[in-house]
Structure formats: structure tokens, C-alpha cells
Amino acid sequence: MANFRRVVALALRERLNIFAAIFCSLMVALLWGANFGLVKPIIEVVFSGRTPHAWVDWQIERTSAEVERLGGEIADLEKQLSSAADQDAATLGQSLGRLQFQLTAEKQALAGTRWLEPAIKRYCPNDSFQALLLMVAVLLVATITKDFFLTSGQFLVDRLAQRTTFRLRKEFFRRTLALDVASFGDENSSRLLARFTNDTSMLTNGLVTLFNKFILEPFKMIACFIGAGYICWRLLLLSLLVTPLAILLIHRLGAAIKRANRRAMEEMSQIYTMLAESLSAMAVVKAFTRERRERWRFHQAAKGFYLRSQRIAFYNAISRPGMEFIGMVIIGLAIVAGGYLVLNQQTHLLGIRMCDRPLDMASLIAFFALLAGAADPARKMADVFNQLQSGMAAADRVYEAFDREPTIVDPAAPRPLPQPWREIVLDRVNFAYIPDCPVLSDVSLRISLGETIAIVGPNGCGKSTLASLLLRFYDPQQGQVRIDDVDLRELRLRDLRKMIGFVNQQTQLFDDTVMENIRYGRAGASDEEVIAAAQQGHAHKFITEKLEDGYHTLVGERGGKLSGGQRQRIALARAILRDPAILVLDEATSQVDMESEQLIHKVLEQFRRGRTTIMITHRISTLDLADRIVVMDHGRIVDVGTLEELSLRCEPFRRLYQVDLREAG
């Protein structure tokens, strides 16, 4: 509930929209109650056998006679009371009080009829059928007006909910972008996607329900209750004795529906995860003919969601007849009690006063009509509470992800980058993704300004982790990564990352044009600068000669319309456009053909000059670019030297490149 209140607080910024929507709901409710209230004048005036003018005259005459009769009886009782014995005085006093109460009620009714008399005789035709036509016309106009306000209110509420969800999604995405890289594994990304789509859609529905039906339906009930209470408020209270049962039913079912909705949303997250895995690995699925396995996995995930949805449907199904039954009990009580009062022309039921004057048939039928008018929104309130519970469950899931705080943050008082700086220092660095499973152990290294370092070693030895620490995707648990004497944790993240160009093994391109994918390296770069970077990265030729629309060619999702070598050269051009002081290449040539590797080799040979370059590689052909080679094994640096030095003295290095070294020898 607390998280849903946060969404409501966000929606309350649209004050004018909310006020307009509430006004529309209020007008709908008033016209809804008025339509049912028209039953009384239609029965009294049209079907009484009198014209409207004759009816009002008859009402005044009848009520005046009743006032006169009651006045005479009261005068007689007062005389009797003045001479009565003590034992009779109490009984006479009670009778006198009852008659005085009835006299007051009749005088009030007479005053009301006389107040209406001028309007009835002025505006209502003195013909029963014409009066019926007039009332039907009023009913139709009121219905059209009600529908206008109903449509307007629905539009305003939808607009309010969509604008609120729009704001929430933007803020959610902003906070998501601020999270650590570790937060974006495949499974976490799928779960985030479920929250951005399915959960926020459920939240939108919850807001629509809150600001539309949750306001409108109670207003409609209140309007009908006010009309019924005006006719006989004590009979209304008697009819509503079972209302606490309805409240208890809604509360119990609401809690169950919230739990079921939360579990259903978790099942939907599993479906997103499974789909993301299968679709991204479609080539593997087909190559190993595992379509049947993937169908089974999807069947299991979809079945879990289906079963949760069925439970929600069951709760919804039993809530509606339950509310209808309680509504019928309310109307049944009103029929029994009201029928007794009208048929016997009584004002008391079981010794309890129910009305000031005996009810007539027209008043009782209007009372029933107003109760029926309140029953429809009461029945809908069960659905309203169910939908609100779904919205609350969605809000809990959205804010569960929304409230996560990144561990990699800017310092409170950031230090400036040293200008000029001299070296990058890794000082006794220890790091583990999982506690007690170290990836780096006591790693120390100095990389001078302008130096090219190659880091080699078997898979899982911590090479890519070193690059991640330098970009401050993670922080070491022990030790420091510094630029000169400034710990990276003391720098602003933006200042640090602006000086680094990063090209990794899994080239990430966006479903945009080639031009915009290269421009991603430096916002605001001109087209000429983009083209110059592509030329320097040996990408210009294939862009202009092999791509249909040149630089305006859409590369597809993840660059799927391009070959691996083309994607890698575009990524390299993106890094060149950034013009970084530090260039980090993480297996940048591991998935390209020989031609692309040679072109990238030429690019690096030129571009690395005057820059600090860190290359993580398995290709021995790239190592001749390095001033020094760092050999890692089991999370430690085992040797540092040139290609010639390491080939002579470093056994782990020789094992890695024994075939290439033998061919080179």
C-alpha cells in the first residue's frame, strides 16, 4: 500500500486534471441518482389518475385536512391531560407526544408541497400524458448529460494515469541507468523489462481504477443513498445492516488477490527471461535441434502464469456473486420492512419509529429504485477493489527495483583529474564477484602515460575484470586503482569515463543508423567528424560501398545486419571519435576474420600512439603492438615483459602461444 501511495503522490501533481475528473464523477453521480429519483414523481403525478395541477391541489387539501385533524386530537388530549389522574397522565403524555410529532411532519410536508406548487403549475403541463412526455424528455436529457460527463471523466482519468506512468517510467529508467553493471545480467535485464512493461501496465490500470471507478461508484451509491434517505433514512439504515459483511468479504478477497497478482507477475517475469534466452540463442537452439526443449520450457513458464491467472479469475468470480447476494439481502430487508409499513400504513416497526409519516406506494417504489441504483455500483466495487489490489502488487514490484541504490557512486567531494597525469597504478588489488571466490589476488601494476600494455592469460584468470575496475564498473574489495596518487573512487564517474575509449568482445550496436552508432562515442560530433573517425577506423570503405544507404543504413537490433568484422570496425570508429586518453580493448579482434583483424591492427598501430592503451587479447599477432605484456594466471600477475622475453622465460605464456611461437620460430 505504501508503494501505491507513492504512485498516487506522483499523480497528484496533475491537480487540475484530478479536479476536473472528480467534478465529472460528481455530476455523473448526481444525474444517476436523479434518474432513479424520477420514479416517484412519475408514479405520483402521472399514474395517480389526476393531472399534475389537480394532484398538487389534492396533496395540499389532503395534508391540510390531516393537519387540522391532528390539531383537533392534540387539543382534546391536552384537555384530558389537564384533568387526568396521575396513572393516566403518562399514557396520555406519550400519545400527545406522538401526535405532536406527526403534526410537525405533516406541516413540513404541507410546506414542501406549497413550495413546489408554483413551479408545478407554471412549468408542468396540466395533462397527465403531456407531463409523462416531459418527464421522459428530462430523463433522456439527464442521461445524455450524464454520458457526456462519464466520457469526459474517463478520458481525463486515462490521461492522468498515462501521464503518471510516463513520468514513473522515465524516472525508473533514469534510476536504472544509474545502477551498477552487475545489475544487468541476462536474468536481471528480463526481470527489469517485465517491470517496465507488464507491471507498469498493471499500475496504469490501478490508477485508472482509483481515479475513475473508485471515486465514481461510491459517488453514485452516495447519491442514491441520499435520495433513499430523504424518503426514509431509518428504513435505509435497517437495510444496510449487512453491509459490514460486504466490507469483510472485500477485505479478505482483496488480500488474496494481491498475493495472487504478485505471484502472477513473477511468473510473467519468468516468461520474459525464458523468451529473451531462447530468442537471443536461436542459432544454438536450431543447431542442436532443441526446439522441443524450448517449447517445453515455454510450456512450463506459461502454465505457471496460467495457473496464477486462474486463481485470480476464481477470486474475481466468487467476489461478484457474493456482492450480488449481499445486495439482494439489503433489497430483501427493504422490501419486507417497507412492505409492512405501507400495507399497514404504520410508522413503527417492532416498536421502533421508521418514518415520520406513513409511506405511500410511490415513495416505497422510488425507495426500491434508489436502492437498486446503489446496488449496481456496489457490485462493481468488488471489481474495483480487485483491480486496486493488482495495482498495489504492481507498485510493490516496480518500486522494489526502483529503490535499489547503486554501490558505484560519485564521491561527496570529488577530486579533479591530475593534469597532466603520469601513470595508472594498481596497488595490491583484490576482487571477488562472489564472497570467498577471489578473481584477483594481490595484483599490482604500473602503466605509464602513452604506454601500450597487453594482458594475456587463460579464460577466467581476471583479465576483463582489470578492465572493469579501470572503468569503475566495480570497486576492488582491497587495494587501490589510482591515476597518479588519486584513487578512482575519489573521481567523478563522468570525468573518469570521458577519458576512456572502450571496445569489448561483444560489440554493442544500437538499432539505429551507422552514423548515430559512431556518434555515440561523442555526443554533438558533426557528420564530418564521424566520417573522419570511420576513415581512420578503416570502416568508411565498406560503409559507402557495401551498405545500401551508406552512413544512414539501419544496422538492426544489436547490429544484426552487419558482419562481425563490420560491427567491430564501427565500434573502433566510435572509440576513435571519442579521442580518449586511455584506450581499453577487451578481445577486440577475437571474433573477426583475418582481413578485419589486419585492418584493425593497422588502425591500432596508428591510433595508440600518444595514448595509454590496454589490450586484452588471445591473438599473438596483436602482441607486437605492445610495449609490455602482462601474463595472468589464477587471478595473479605471473610475469611482465616483452614478447621476446616472455617467450624465453615464462612457461604459462609459452603454453598459451606455443603453436604460434613455434610457427614464428
VMD Tcl script that draws the C-alpha trace (Angstrom):
set ca {
  {0.00 0.00 0.00}
  {2.86 2.37 0.83}
  {4.33 2.00 -2.65}
  {0.96 2.58 -4.30}
  {0.65 5.78 -2.25}
  {3.93 6.91 -3.83}
  {2.38 6.47 -7.27}
  {-0.72 8.38 -6.14}
  {1.51 11.19 -4.85}
  {3.09 11.33 -8.30}
  {-0.38 11.51 -9.87}
  {-1.45 14.33 -7.53}
  {0.88 16.68 -9.41}
  {-1.87 16.80 -12.06}
  {-4.18 18.79 -9.78}
  {-6.29 20.44 -12.47}
  {-6.78 17.12 -14.22}
  {-7.81 15.45 -10.97}
  {-10.25 18.22 -10.02}
  {-11.85 18.05 -13.48}
  {-12.15 14.24 -13.28}
  {-13.71 14.39 -9.80}
  {-16.15 17.08 -10.95}
  {-17.20 14.82 -13.85}
  {-17.68 11.90 -11.44}
  {-19.76 14.07 -9.12}
  {-22.02 15.20 -11.98}
  {-22.44 11.61 -13.17}
  {-23.40 10.53 -9.65}
  {-25.93 13.35 -9.20}
  {-27.57 12.64 -12.55}
  {-27.50 8.88 -11.84}
  {-29.41 9.38 -8.58}
  {-31.75 11.93 -10.15}
  {-32.75 9.49 -12.88}
  {-33.82 6.91 -10.29}
  {-35.47 9.63 -8.23}
  {-37.76 10.47 -11.15}
  {-39.66 7.25 -10.41}
  {-41.52 8.95 -7.56}
  {-43.00 11.93 -9.50}
  {-43.80 9.70 -12.46}
  {-45.85 7.34 -10.27}
  {-47.40 10.04 -8.07}
  {-48.30 12.54 -10.75}
  {-48.76 10.60 -13.96}
  {-50.32 7.35 -12.70}
  {-52.42 8.82 -9.85}
  {-55.39 9.48 -12.11}
  {-55.04 13.23 -11.64}
  {-53.44 15.93 -13.72}
  {-50.28 17.49 -12.22}
  {-52.15 20.66 -11.24}
  {-55.02 18.67 -9.70}
  {-52.52 16.41 -7.91}
  {-50.78 19.28 -6.17}
  {-54.11 20.80 -5.16}
  {-55.21 17.39 -3.84}
  {-51.98 16.97 -1.86}
  {-52.38 20.40 -0.26}
  {-56.03 19.74 0.56}
  {-55.33 16.26 1.98}
  {-52.35 17.35 4.05}
  {-54.20 20.45 5.33}
  {-57.07 18.24 6.44}
  {-54.62 15.90 8.20}
  {-53.02 18.89 9.96}
  {-56.45 20.09 11.08}
  {-57.40 16.60 12.29}
  {-54.20 16.15 14.24}
  {-54.56 19.62 15.72}
  {-58.04 18.75 16.98}
  {-56.87 15.45 18.52}
  {-53.98 17.21 20.22}
  {-56.35 19.84 21.68}
  {-58.62 17.07 23.05}
  {-55.68 15.22 24.59}
  {-54.39 18.40 26.20}
  {-57.79 18.91 27.85}
  {-57.85 15.30 29.02}
  {-54.30 15.59 30.31}
  {-55.14 18.67 32.40}
  {-57.76 16.74 34.36}
  {-56.31 13.24 34.21}
  {-55.20 11.24 37.21}
  {-51.53 10.56 37.71}
  {-51.77 6.97 36.50}
  {-53.34 8.08 33.17}
  {-51.12 11.12 32.67}
  {-48.12 9.10 31.44}
  {-50.14 7.26 28.77}
  {-51.82 10.45 27.61}
  {-48.45 12.22 27.53}
  {-47.00 9.54 25.24}
  {-49.99 9.75 22.90}
  {-49.76 13.52 22.90}
  {-46.04 13.42 22.02}
  {-46.68 11.00 19.15}
  {-49.45 13.18 17.72}
  {-47.33 16.31 18.01}
  {-44.53 14.54 16.15}
  {-46.96 13.54 13.38}
  {-48.35 17.08 13.24}
  {-44.84 18.50 12.77}
  {-44.18 16.02 9.96}
  {-47.46 16.87 8.20}
  {-46.80 20.61 8.48}
  {-43.36 20.12 6.93}
  {-44.89 18.07 4.09}
  {-47.53 20.77 3.57}
  {-44.88 23.49 3.44}
  {-42.88 21.47 0.90}
  {-45.90 20.91 -1.35}
  {-46.86 24.59 -1.23}
  {-43.27 25.48 -2.13}
  {-43.47 23.20 -5.19}
  {-46.96 24.35 -6.21}
  {-45.93 27.48 -8.22}
  {-43.24 25.57 -10.15}
  {-45.57 22.66 -10.96}
  {-48.38 24.91 -12.15}
  {-46.00 27.12 -14.13}
  {-43.75 24.59 -15.86}
  {-45.64 21.29 -15.83}
  {-48.50 20.86 -18.35}
  {-51.95 20.24 -16.87}
  {-52.26 16.94 -18.70}
  {-51.08 13.57 -17.45}
  {-49.76 12.26 -20.78}
  {-48.01 15.54 -21.63}
  {-46.49 15.52 -18.15}
  {-45.24 11.97 -18.80}
  {-43.66 13.11 -22.09}
  {-41.98 15.97 -20.26}
  {-40.53 13.68 -17.60}
  {-39.27 11.20 -20.21}
  {-37.62 14.11 -22.05}
  {-36.00 15.24 -18.79}
  {-34.84 11.65 -18.25}
  {-33.28 11.48 -21.73}
  {-31.56 14.87 -21.39}
  {-30.22 13.88 -17.97}
  {-28.91 10.60 -19.41}
  {-27.18 12.33 -22.34}
  {-25.63 14.86 -19.97}
  {-24.54 12.05 -17.64}
  {-22.93 10.17 -20.53}
  {-21.09 13.33 -21.59}
  {-19.61 13.73 -18.13}
  {-18.92 9.98 -17.98}
  {-16.96 10.07 -21.27}
  {-15.10 13.23 -20.28}
  {-14.19 11.79 -16.89}
  {-12.95 8.55 -18.44}
  {-10.73 10.47 -20.87}
  {-9.35 12.71 -18.12}
  {-8.57 9.74 -15.88}
  {-6.88 7.82 -18.70}
  {-4.82 10.91 -19.48}
  {-3.90 11.28 -15.81}
  {-2.88 7.62 -15.49}
  {-0.84 7.63 -18.70}
  {0.98 10.86 -17.79}
  {1.76 9.49 -14.32}
  {3.04 6.20 -15.75}
  {5.06 8.15 -18.31}
  {6.76 10.10 -15.51}
  {7.30 6.94 -13.47}
  {8.83 5.06 -16.41}
  {11.19 7.94 -17.18}
  {12.33 8.18 -13.57}
  {12.55 4.39 -13.31}
  {14.73 4.28 -16.44}
  {16.90 7.12 -15.13}
  {17.50 5.26 -11.88}
  {18.05 2.01 -13.77}
  {20.78 3.63 -15.85}
  {22.46 4.71 -12.61}
  {22.71 1.10 -11.36}
  {25.94 -0.86 -11.41}
  {26.89 -3.01 -14.38}
  {26.45 -6.08 -12.18}
  {22.72 -5.33 -12.03}
  {22.28 -6.05 -15.74}
  {22.80 -9.76 -16.17}
  {20.53 -11.53 -18.65}
  {18.05 -12.62 -15.99}
  {18.00 -9.25 -14.24}
  {17.51 -7.47 -17.56}
  {14.49 -9.66 -18.35}
  {13.00 -9.00 -14.94}
  {13.54 -5.27 -15.39}
  {11.86 -5.50 -18.78}
  {8.85 -7.18 -17.16}
  {8.63 -4.34 -14.66}
  {8.90 -1.70 -17.40}
  {6.11 -3.30 -19.46}
  {3.71 -5.69 -17.73}
  {3.98 -4.31 -14.20}
  {3.70 -0.65 -15.18}
  {0.68 -1.51 -17.36}
  {-0.97 -3.10 -14.32}
  {-0.06 0.01 -12.36}
  {-1.72 2.19 -15.02}
  {-4.90 0.12 -14.73}
  {-4.77 0.56 -10.95}
  {-4.54 4.34 -11.31}
  {-7.43 4.40 -13.79}
  {-9.50 2.37 -11.34}
  {-8.55 4.59 -8.41}
  {-9.36 7.93 -10.03}
  {-12.35 6.68 -12.00}
  {-14.43 3.86 -10.55}
  {-13.08 4.14 -7.00}
  {-14.43 7.71 -6.94}
  {-17.36 7.39 -9.35}
  {-19.05 4.26 -7.97}
  {-19.12 5.45 -4.32}
  {-20.43 8.83 -5.52}
  {-23.24 7.02 -7.36}
  {-24.02 4.98 -4.25}
  {-24.00 8.09 -2.06}
  {-26.34 9.93 -4.45}
  {-28.79 7.02 -4.35}
  {-28.47 6.67 -0.57}
  {-29.16 10.38 -0.13}
  {-32.33 10.02 -2.20}
  {-33.40 6.89 -0.32}
  {-32.51 8.53 3.00}
  {-34.66 11.53 2.10}
  {-37.61 9.19 1.61}
  {-36.96 7.17 4.80}
  {-33.49 7.24 6.37}
  {-34.36 4.81 9.17}
  {-35.52 2.19 6.67}
  {-32.25 2.76 4.78}
  {-30.19 2.09 7.92}
  {-32.16 -1.09 8.56}
  {-31.50 -2.26 5.01}
  {-27.76 -1.67 5.36}
  {-27.31 -3.82 8.47}
  {-25.47 -6.49 6.45}
  {-23.02 -4.01 4.88}
  {-20.16 -4.95 7.29}
  {-20.28 -8.47 5.81}
  {-19.60 -6.99 2.37}
  {-16.68 -4.97 3.71}
  {-15.20 -8.06 5.37}
  {-15.61 -10.09 2.16}
  {-13.89 -7.43 0.06}
  {-11.04 -7.13 2.57}
  {-10.38 -10.88 2.68}
  {-10.59 -11.33 -1.07}
  {-8.51 -8.21 -1.70}
  {-5.57 -9.55 0.32}
  {-5.74 -12.89 -1.51}
  {-5.95 -11.20 -4.91}
  {-2.93 -9.01 -4.15}
  {-0.84 -12.07 -3.29}
  {-2.04 -13.91 -6.39}
  {-1.30 -10.93 -8.64}
  {2.20 -10.54 -7.26}
  {2.93 -14.22 -7.94}
  {1.43 -13.94 -11.42}
  {3.73 -11.01 -12.18}
  {6.70 -13.06 -11.00}
  {5.60 -15.84 -13.37}
  {5.40 -13.28 -16.18}
  {8.98 -12.24 -15.38}
  {9.99 -15.88 -15.83}
  {8.32 -15.87 -19.25}
  {10.27 -12.74 -20.22}
  {13.51 -14.35 -19.08}
  {12.85 -17.57 -20.95}
  {11.86 -15.74 -24.16}
  {14.94 -13.50 -24.02}
  {17.22 -16.52 -23.62}
  {15.60 -18.57 -26.38}
  {15.30 -15.78 -28.94}
  {18.84 -14.50 -28.40}
  {20.22 -18.04 -28.74}
  {18.04 -19.12 -31.67}
  {21.02 -20.22 -33.75}
  {22.17 -22.53 -30.95}
  {18.64 -23.88 -30.46}
  {18.35 -24.79 -34.14}
  {21.91 -26.06 -34.49}
  {21.39 -28.56 -31.68}
  {17.74 -29.25 -32.66}
  {16.48 -28.34 -29.19}
  {13.21 -26.77 -30.30}
  {11.30 -29.39 -28.33}
  {13.16 -28.50 -25.12}
  {12.48 -24.78 -25.61}
  {8.82 -25.50 -26.27}
  {8.71 -27.46 -23.01}
  {10.41 -24.64 -21.10}
  {7.93 -22.14 -22.51}
  {5.05 -24.51 -21.71}
  {6.18 -24.70 -18.08}
  {6.60 -20.94 -17.74}
  {3.32 -20.13 -19.49}
  {1.50 -22.81 -17.47}
  {2.71 -21.26 -14.22}
  {1.32 -17.89 -15.30}
  {-1.91 -19.57 -16.44}
  {-2.43 -21.23 -13.06}
  {-1.85 -17.95 -11.22}
  {-4.25 -16.19 -13.58}
  {-6.87 -18.87 -12.93}
  {-6.60 -18.28 -9.21}
  {-7.13 -14.55 -9.75}
  {-10.09 -15.34 -12.01}
  {-11.54 -17.60 -9.29}
  {-11.30 -14.86 -6.68}
  {-12.91 -12.39 -9.08}
  {-15.65 -14.88 -9.89}
  {-16.63 -15.55 -6.27}
  {-16.49 -11.87 -5.32}
  {-19.21 -10.86 -7.79}
  {-21.94 -13.31 -6.73}
  {-21.01 -12.67 -3.10}
  {-21.60 -8.96 -3.52}
  {-24.79 -9.60 -5.51}
  {-26.12 -11.86 -2.76}
  {-25.44 -9.24 -0.11}
  {-27.13 -6.67 -2.35}
  {-30.19 -8.87 -2.63}
  {-30.26 -9.29 1.16}
  {-30.26 -5.49 1.50}
  {-33.11 -5.11 -1.00}
  {-34.97 -8.04 0.59}
  {-34.83 -6.38 4.01}
  {-36.12 -3.16 2.46}
  {-38.99 -4.98 0.70}
  {-40.11 -6.80 3.86}
  {-39.84 -3.80 6.17}
  {-41.16 -1.27 3.66}
  {-43.99 -3.54 2.55}
  {-45.12 -3.93 6.15}
  {-45.10 -0.17 6.70}
  {-47.02 0.63 3.51}
  {-49.56 -2.19 3.63}
  {-50.39 -1.42 7.26}
  {-49.86 2.35 6.98}
  {-47.58 2.20 10.01}
  {-44.72 4.44 11.07}
  {-43.21 1.95 13.55}
  {-41.61 -1.47 13.11}
  {-41.17 -3.69 16.20}
  {-41.77 -0.63 18.33}
  {-39.06 1.39 16.55}
  {-40.06 4.52 14.62}
  {-39.14 4.06 10.95}
  {-40.68 7.15 9.36}
  {-42.38 10.39 10.32}
  {-45.42 9.87 8.07}
  {-46.86 6.61 6.72}
  {-45.20 5.78 3.40}
  {-47.25 5.64 0.22}
  {-46.67 3.17 -2.61}
  {-44.94 5.73 -4.86}
  {-42.41 6.60 -2.15}
  {-41.70 2.92 -1.46}
  {-41.19 2.10 -5.15}
  {-38.87 5.11 -5.51}
  {-37.00 3.88 -2.40}
  {-36.56 0.44 -4.02}
  {-35.45 2.04 -7.28}
  {-32.80 4.09 -5.48}
  {-31.57 1.00 -3.62}
  {-31.33 -0.80 -6.96}
  {-29.42 2.20 -8.30}
  {-26.97 1.84 -5.40}
  {-26.68 -1.94 -5.89}
  {-25.07 -1.68 -9.33}
  {-22.08 0.45 -8.19}
  {-21.86 -1.66 -5.02}
  {-21.48 -4.78 -7.18}
  {-18.83 -3.04 -9.28}
  {-16.90 -2.09 -6.15}
  {-15.82 -5.73 -5.82}
  {-14.08 -5.45 -9.20}
  {-12.72 -2.05 -8.20}
  {-11.02 -3.44 -5.10}
  {-9.67 -6.40 -7.06}
  {-8.12 -4.11 -9.68}
  {-6.69 -1.87 -6.97}
  {-5.04 -4.89 -5.37}
  {-3.46 -5.71 -8.74}
  {-2.17 -2.14 -8.98}
  {-0.78 -2.30 -5.45}
  {1.04 -5.56 -6.20}
  {2.48 -3.99 -9.36}
  {3.57 -0.90 -7.41}
  {5.41 -3.10 -4.90}
  {7.31 -4.85 -7.70}
  {8.13 -1.65 -9.59}
  {9.39 0.17 -6.51}
  {11.29 -2.91 -5.36}
  {13.51 -2.34 -8.41}
  {13.10 1.43 -8.36}
  {14.52 1.76 -4.84}
  {17.72 -0.15 -5.48}
  {20.73 2.05 -4.91}
  {23.97 1.75 -6.89}
  {27.10 0.90 -4.97}
  {29.33 2.66 -7.53}
  {28.59 6.34 -6.93}
  {30.31 9.69 -7.17}
  {32.19 10.83 -4.05}
  {30.70 13.58 -1.94}
  {33.69 15.83 -2.68}
  {35.25 14.63 -5.96}
  {38.87 15.41 -6.72}
  {39.96 16.73 -10.13}
  {41.90 14.56 -12.54}
  {45.64 15.24 -12.38}
  {46.70 17.34 -15.37}
  {48.90 16.07 -16.81}
  {48.84 12.63 -15.24}
  {51.79 10.23 -15.40}
  {50.63 6.68 -14.74}
  {47.85 4.26 -13.86}
  {48.58 2.27 -10.70}
  {47.01 -0.97 -9.49}
  {48.18 -1.33 -5.91}
  {47.69 -4.75 -4.23}
  {44.19 -5.15 -5.73}
  {41.91 -7.94 -4.52}
  {38.47 -8.51 -6.02}
  {35.71 -11.16 -5.97}
  {32.27 -11.18 -7.58}
  {31.15 -13.77 -5.03}
  {32.49 -13.76 -1.45}
  {35.26 -16.32 -0.85}
  {35.73 -16.82 -4.61}
  {38.57 -14.41 -5.47}
  {39.04 -13.34 -9.09}
  {42.02 -11.03 -8.49}
  {44.55 -11.60 -5.72}
  {47.20 -9.06 -4.74}
  {47.51 -7.57 -8.24}
  {49.99 -4.70 -8.58}
  {50.89 -2.99 -11.85}
  {52.03 0.40 -13.13}
  {51.12 1.60 -16.63}
  {52.90 4.73 -17.80}
  {51.31 7.50 -19.82}
  {51.47 6.63 -23.53}
  {52.41 3.01 -22.89}
  {50.69 0.08 -24.65}
  {50.09 -2.90 -22.39}
  {48.78 -6.29 -23.50}
  {47.17 -8.51 -20.87}
  {47.11 -12.22 -21.66}
  {46.18 -15.37 -19.82}
  {43.74 -18.30 -19.83}
  {40.00 -17.78 -19.62}
  {38.79 -16.82 -16.16}
  {42.12 -15.50 -14.93}
  {40.77 -11.95 -14.32}
  {41.87 -10.07 -17.46}
  {38.48 -8.49 -18.22}
  {37.97 -7.77 -14.54}
  {41.02 -5.49 -14.62}
  {39.40 -3.50 -17.44}
  {36.13 -3.33 -15.48}
  {37.98 -1.96 -12.43}
  {39.67 0.68 -14.55}
  {36.28 1.81 -15.94}
  {34.99 1.57 -12.36}
  {32.21 -0.83 -13.23}
  {33.28 -2.40 -9.94}
  {35.46 -1.33 -7.00}
  {38.14 -3.57 -5.50}
  {37.42 -5.05 -2.08}
  {41.04 -4.40 -1.11}
  {43.77 -2.27 -2.60}
  {43.50 0.72 -4.93}
  {43.29 1.62 -8.59}
  {44.81 5.09 -9.00}
  {45.71 7.68 -11.56}
  {48.92 9.04 -10.08}
  {48.03 9.42 -6.41}
  {44.26 9.85 -6.90}
  {42.11 6.79 -6.14}
  {39.46 6.26 -8.84}
  {36.84 6.27 -6.08}
  {37.69 9.93 -5.47}
  {36.90 10.95 -9.06}
  {33.58 11.77 -10.66}
  {32.46 8.81 -12.77}
  {31.76 11.08 -15.74}
  {35.25 12.63 -15.58}
  {36.88 9.21 -15.41}
  {34.89 7.55 -18.17}
  {35.12 10.52 -20.54}
  {38.86 9.92 -20.81}
  {38.47 6.22 -21.68}
  {37.56 4.62 -25.01}
  {36.23 1.07 -24.62}
  {35.87 -1.65 -27.26}
  {34.85 -5.07 -25.99}
  {34.47 -8.54 -27.43}
  {30.67 -8.46 -27.66}
  {30.28 -5.41 -29.88}
  {27.20 -3.48 -28.78}
  {25.47 -1.55 -31.56}
  {22.05 0.06 -31.37}
  {19.15 -0.32 -33.79}
  {19.96 2.99 -35.43}
  {21.97 4.28 -38.38}
  {25.70 3.71 -38.81}
  {26.17 7.47 -38.38}
  {24.45 7.55 -34.98}
  {26.20 4.40 -33.76}
  {29.59 6.01 -34.40}
  {28.40 9.36 -33.00}
  {27.54 7.52 -29.77}
  {31.21 7.92 -28.90}
  {30.91 11.68 -28.61}
  {27.60 13.49 -28.41}
  {27.40 16.52 -30.65}
  {30.07 15.41 -33.12}
  {29.47 16.68 -36.65}
  {28.90 14.39 -39.64}
  {32.35 15.29 -40.94}
  {33.95 14.22 -37.65}
  {32.02 10.95 -37.72}
  {33.17 10.23 -41.27}
  {36.76 11.10 -40.37}
  {36.64 8.64 -37.45}
  {35.23 5.95 -39.76}
  {38.03 6.58 -42.25}
  {40.61 6.33 -39.51}
  {38.99 3.10 -38.34}
  {39.02 1.61 -41.88}
  {35.21 1.45 -41.85}
  {34.47 4.19 -44.42}
  {35.04 1.96 -47.45}
  {32.61 -0.80 -46.56}
  {30.08 1.73 -45.27}
  {29.97 3.63 -48.57}
  {30.45 0.69 -50.93}
  {28.65 -2.26 -49.30}
  {25.81 -0.70 -47.31}
  {22.74 0.30 -49.29}
  {22.20 3.67 -47.60}
  {25.78 4.31 -46.55}
  {26.03 6.08 -43.22}
  {22.23 6.22 -42.99}
  {21.85 2.43 -43.09}
  {19.98 0.98 -40.13}
  {22.19 -1.70 -38.58}
  {19.33 -3.69 -37.00}
  {18.97 -4.97 -33.45}
  {22.45 -5.37 -31.92}
  {23.93 -4.66 -35.37}
  {22.50 -7.89 -36.74}
  {22.57 -6.65 -40.37}
  {26.36 -6.34 -40.29}
  {29.14 -8.93 -40.15}
  {31.26 -9.35 -37.04}
  {34.21 -7.52 -38.62}
  {31.99 -4.64 -39.75}
  {30.49 -4.28 -36.30}
  {33.93 -4.30 -34.70}
  {35.27 -1.60 -37.03}
  {32.25 0.61 -36.33}
  {32.84 0.11 -32.60}
  {36.50 1.05 -33.11}
  {35.48 4.16 -35.07}
  {33.20 5.05 -32.15}
  {36.14 4.84 -29.76}
  {38.33 6.87 -32.16}
  {35.68 9.61 -32.32}
  {35.83 9.85 -28.53}
  {39.56 10.68 -28.83}
  {40.32 9.10 -25.43}
  {43.45 9.46 -23.36}
  {43.11 5.77 -22.41}
  {42.04 3.07 -24.87}
  {40.80 -0.25 -23.47}
  {40.38 -3.15 -25.92}
  {38.84 -6.29 -24.45}
  {39.30 -9.10 -27.00}
  {38.50 -6.59 -29.75}
  {39.71 -8.93 -32.55}
  {38.61 -12.29 -31.17}
  {35.50 -12.65 -33.35}
  {36.62 -11.12 -36.67}
  {38.06 -12.59 -39.85}
  {41.67 -12.27 -40.89}
  {41.04 -9.30 -43.20}
  {39.21 -7.35 -40.50}
  {41.90 -8.24 -37.96}
  {44.61 -6.88 -40.23}
  {42.67 -3.66 -40.79}
  {42.07 -3.25 -37.05}
  {45.77 -3.95 -36.46}
  {46.66 -1.08 -38.81}
  {44.21 1.22 -37.03}
  {45.65 0.41 -33.62}
  {49.20 0.82 -34.81}
  {48.44 4.45 -35.64}
  {45.79 5.32 -33.07}
  {47.62 4.02 -29.99}
  {50.46 6.48 -30.39}
  {50.38 9.14 -27.72}
  {47.69 7.24 -25.80}
  {47.74 4.77 -22.98}
  {46.40 1.52 -24.44}
  {45.37 -1.63 -22.58}
  {44.74 -4.64 -24.82}
  {43.21 -7.85 -23.54}
  {43.85 -10.41 -26.25}
  {44.37 -14.01 -27.23}
  {45.90 -13.16 -30.62}
  {49.71 -13.30 -30.70}
  {49.62 -11.19 -33.87}
  {48.42 -8.26 -31.77}
  {51.15 -8.58 -29.16}
  {53.83 -6.93 -31.30}
  {51.96 -3.65 -30.76}
  {52.55 -3.86 -27.01}
  {55.42 -2.20 -25.19}
  {54.95 -4.73 -22.39}
  {52.92 -7.91 -21.97}
  {51.31 -8.81 -18.64}
  {50.76 -12.54 -18.11}
  {47.99 -13.51 -15.67}
  {47.03 -16.87 -14.21}
  {44.53 -17.70 -11.43}
  {43.91 -14.05 -10.67}
  {47.57 -13.11 -10.27}
  {50.22 -11.44 -12.42}
  {52.86 -14.11 -13.02}
  {55.19 -12.17 -15.33}
  {55.64 -8.89 -17.22}
  {57.92 -8.35 -20.18}
  {58.29 -8.08 -23.94}
  {57.23 -10.76 -26.40}
  {60.81 -11.98 -26.77}
  {61.50 -12.02 -23.03}
  {58.34 -13.91 -22.15}
  {58.75 -16.48 -24.92}
  {62.10 -17.40 -23.38}
  {61.36 -17.37 -19.65}
  {57.61 -17.60 -18.98}
  {56.18 -21.12 -19.13}
  {52.48 -20.05 -18.79}
  {53.00 -17.64 -21.69}
  {54.61 -20.35 -23.81}
  {51.71 -22.73 -23.08}
  {49.23 -20.11 -24.26}
  {51.01 -19.40 -27.52}
  {53.11 -22.49 -28.16}
  {51.69 -23.13 -31.64}
  {52.04 -19.50 -32.76}
  {55.55 -19.27 -31.27}
  {56.61 -22.50 -32.97}
  {55.35 -21.22 -36.34}
  {57.03 -17.85 -35.76}
  {60.31 -19.66 -34.93}
}
mol new
graphics top color blue
foreach p $ca { graphics top sphere $p radius 0.5 }
foreach p [lrange $ca 0 end-1] q [lrange $ca 1 end] { graphics top cylinder $p $q radius 0.2 }
display resetview
